[in-house]
Amino acid sequence: MPYTILATSGIPIPEDSNIPAAGLALKKPTEDDKKTSQALGISFLNISLFLSTQWDPAMARKGRGSRHRSLNRRRCRSKQDGETTHGPYLVEVEHDGTLQQNNTDKRLEHGSRVFLKLELLQPSGSFKSRGIGNLILSTLKDPANAGKNVHFFISSGGNAGLAAVHAARDLGCPCTVVVPHSTKPFMISKLQAAGATAVIQQGASWFEADTFLRKTYIDRPQEGTADDAGNATTNTVNVYVPPFDDPRVWAGAATMVEEIAAQLPPRPSSESSSVFPADAIVCSVGGGGLFNGIVEGTTKCLQSSSSSVSSEHAPENKVHILAAETQGAHSLAHSLHAGELQSLSAITSQANALGALCVARQAFVNATSPPPGVQVTSVVGSDAEAAKGILRLADEARLEVELACGISVEVAIGGKLAEVLPGFGPESRVVVVVCGGSNISAEMIAEYRRQLENGWE
């Protein structure tokens, strides 16, 4: 079969947390366990997959229907305790690059092994559950907020807002989302159905919506109460949740890299000199939250691994990180071309989830001066190429993702990877972060198919 699913742990839990470590707890999960794990993006299918050490394919099918019924499941050992644990899947594409289940022995066009990290299985439908969940949990653990009513506010046209609503809701806090007028009605319905306290439409772009949010709810003095001595106190605190430009968001996204390293099968003994088990990671770039997390997580893994490898056996090859964007939402590529951090004049790509006019400054720094052991390559494709990536997943893996994610899939499985990494061979390993996204429907996929058939390029 052309796919292999490797199930391992979900998002790692901080050592000082009272949340049970992923895969270690054998007790029956409590309601608090369920809420916290859902908020952090630990398990999509069922909390028992997070806490149990037994893989139950039947429970997996309950969560996602029959889409994985024909796939070959294989257990992966946790490096921490040797138990089998579970989380977002890693799928290997082994044959002709079409994701089609057939008996051909052909490799992908560029001859490399490609693995798909299925972050679309996160609670909110995208990788955003990691970073946003980490930020919200960190805020609630801050002693300065003890005993206060915390209300979270985020400006987002969809995925970051959904992640914030899911995390805040499951941790017992209200969350208000401000979206631009361009946000589609079905996305607003999703935010409301997820439990948003309010969904407010304001401005023609994300920037205008964000400016309104800050001025109206964050920058102004907040209402307070008085204690028994008559001193003014603030019982309610409004907290701004940045969609991508915050170290806590990057740290949350970084957790998937350690997970990837644990999920990938061991290299043959002849390749044991490689510190990191993947040669390249492909991720989409909007504002840079995911990209910064991937760089941070990869660097951490390299540092951890190299500490146990003597200098004479240290690997020479770097881990390639491919930053994928669509033309018209290519804010990182635009800045790299200019040689300085610059904003796009407008977003003209249909991949509006990548619609940050300017990337986070740290993303520009990571791309121009990456940490030791990391090499960053910017790749820009068209909306049509992103649509091809969507159709590959929809037709052959029964997975639905939006254009912002489709571009990474097409970069890895189409012909662009061979162009930017010509030295990769049959045993080179490429991991694609299938970041997901909720701005997609069967009707949209059908329309993309029609346009491609009519010559969309």
Buried (B, 14 or more C-beta within 10 A) or exposed (E): EBBBBBBBBBBBBEEEEEBBBBBBBEEEBEEEBBBBBBBBBBBBBBBBBBBBBEBBEEBBBEBBEEEBEEBEBEEBEBEBEEBBBBBBBBBBBBBBBBBBEEEEEEBBBBBBBBBBBBBBBBBBBBBBBBBBBBBBBBBBEEEEEEEBEBBBBBBBBBBBBBBBBBBBBBBEBBBBBBBBEBBBEBBBEBBBEBEBBEBBBBBEBBBBBBBBBBEBBEEEEEEEEEEEEEEEEEEEBBBBBBBBBBBBBBBBBBBBBBBBBBBBBEBEEEEEEBBBBBBBBBBBBBBBBBBBBBBBBBBBBBEEBBEEEEEEEEBEBBBBBBBBBBBBBBBBBBBBEEEEBBEBEEBEBBBBBBBBBBBBEBBBBBBEEBBEBBEBBBBBBBBBBBBBBBBBBBBBBBBBBBBBBBBBBBBBBBEBBBEBBEEBEEEBBBBBBBBBBBBBEEEBBEEBBEBBEEEBE
